[in-house]
Amino acid sequence: MANRTFAVGDIHGDLDALLRVIGKLPALDENDTLIFLGDYVDRGMHSAQVIDFLRNRLPSQTKARVITLRGNHEDGWLRVVDGGWPEFVGPEGNGCLACMRSFAGKSYAPGDAPDEQDIRAMLSGSFFPKDVVEWMRGLPHWYEDAHAIYVHAGLPFHDGRFLHPSEVDHKPVLLWVRTMQFFLDYRGKLVVVGHTSTDNLPPELSSFTPEDPLDMWVGENVIVTDTGCGKGGFLTCLELPARRTYESR
């Protein structure tokens, strides 16, 4: 089938999971689209390698169009680079130490504590190569095709309705918003998101294997693909319009 879209959820530095999912996809042609929903960095051990694969290796390995959206973790690092945001780099759960050490070529293991040099590098984002920073700046906040609207986090609610991404003036809200109202009440063209781990959403409201709370979450008009990759879960890719799934587990 031509004109397929393959939407890949949050990767979070897990290169092995990314390669496993890519290896499971069918042969793609120039009419197909591979779209990545953001959050390529932090938590997993290979943030730098994930970005290198998406930027430099994948486009030469596939005939499909490759689109990489901005996630809130890329947005967070850009805020760090542009003036500092200690509240983002400080919490261990954000996984910023793993990202920093990946780009610095230093080893990392879960539970490691940052030393003073690590902390200075994280607070400034100085470890990022300039070309990677510019790549992150250029990542679009959303994408739309015949099948769906694709955005990292969701759509904001304003004046009694959910806004289309083109109507949102402050685009970062598309990367950070997290409200149960969106998952439960949005009605309209299908929206595919990541950002919110599916184990935080009510499994009984999902039409996709509700017996497995870690699996992809499918509401009436919203599909959530963040299945915990980089923090003990796995990576999910959704094929549209067929609604097939490909998982790294």
Secondary structure, 3 states (H helix, E strand, C coil): CCCCEEEECCCCCCHHHHHHHHHHCCCCCCCCEEEECCCCCCCCCCHHHHHHHHHHHHHHHCCCEEEECCCHHHHHHHHHHCCCCHHHHCCHHHCHHHHHHHHHCCCCCCCCCCCHHHHHHHHHCCCCCHHHHHHHHCCCCEEECCCCEEECCCCCEECCEECCHHHCCCCCHHHHCCCHHHHHHCCCCCEEECCCCHHHCCHHHCCCCCCCCCCCEECCCEEECCCECCCCCECEEEEECCCEEEECC
